Amino acid sequence: MTLDNKEKFAHDLCSWFRSNKRTLPFRMDKDPYRIFVSELMLQQTQIDMMIPYYERFMKRFPTIRALARASIDEVMDMWAGLGYYRRARYLHESAQMIESEFGGVFPKDLKAIESLKGVGRYTARAIHSIAYGNPSVAVDGNVMRVMARILGYQKDIRKNAHMREIESLLEPVIIHEDPSDFTEALMEMGALICKKANPLCEVCPLKPHCFAYKHNKQSELPVVSKRAKKSHEHYATFIVKNGPDIFLEKRPEGGLLGGLYGFIQYEGLSYETALEKLMNHYDFTVEKTEKLDAYKHVFTHKVWHMQAYLIHVKDSGNGFYNLESLPAISNAHKKIIDDLKK
């Protein structure tokens, strides 16, 4: 399974991209650091949501050195609200690694790029191609969708082996155009034209090359396996409050939402049992309690169901924060914070 005319396919794709590409802040130049930050932010995040976070992050950490020398709490605070916080830790660790092992200069070698934290095969190849103009084919889910329709590819696009197969098929194609443009063009094609639902086939520059268009199989391709069902976890979540201040605890590094701040909560316990556990651990002086709303937060692999309780206490000191000057809060508890502010 190959493209009939590799040179024309590459030309049609890149010619369309040069005339139609979006103006995006990480396309201002070919700075590998800027591209690295954008690629990690775009993992699991839609571009429209990501851009304001990207601009704020880059204003605070405009260089590798600025990021490497910042504290992890500063980095997490700038990332707060974007979700999937492991990415922020990876960026910070990678910046420190570039400072210590590469003299503060973003590496050019593909293997060296792959050695950075949070960088998998796709991200490394995207940086290698976009920043440095190398013919490294970067294949992610969007590229797989485009190429599955172009080629009539009938295999599950979520499997790594099948991504490698498409990667191999594109290697003799990318060499016919500027690799940087080719890599971004395939991504842009998936974002703007070859969408999951209702692809814009009539305005697609690749329809002369497309199996799905010729055979009216756009809705059948790509073939995608179903994701595992999400697990559901139920919590008693306590908002411990002293006047305008609330008590937050920092979650352990390494786990889900590691390094972020949030409310105290206990899984699978009744209100009475959870409150007793809270009192035994923290020894707050409780004045009154009240039941608030139930909240839900959806992660990639699980759902948190949180019944919130407001606990008014006399205590203050370490661990209490004013609502207007909070540390980095996990998205899971942000809706509760927003409601408290109201």
Beta strands, then each sheet from edge to edge (+ up, - down):
strand 1: 231-242
strand 2: 245-247
strand 3: 249-250
strand 4: 261-262
strand 5: 264-267
strand 6: 286-298
strand 7: 302-313
strand 8: 320-322
sheet 1: 5+ 1- 2+ 8-
sheet 2: 5+ 1- 7- 6+
sheet 3: 3+ 4-
end
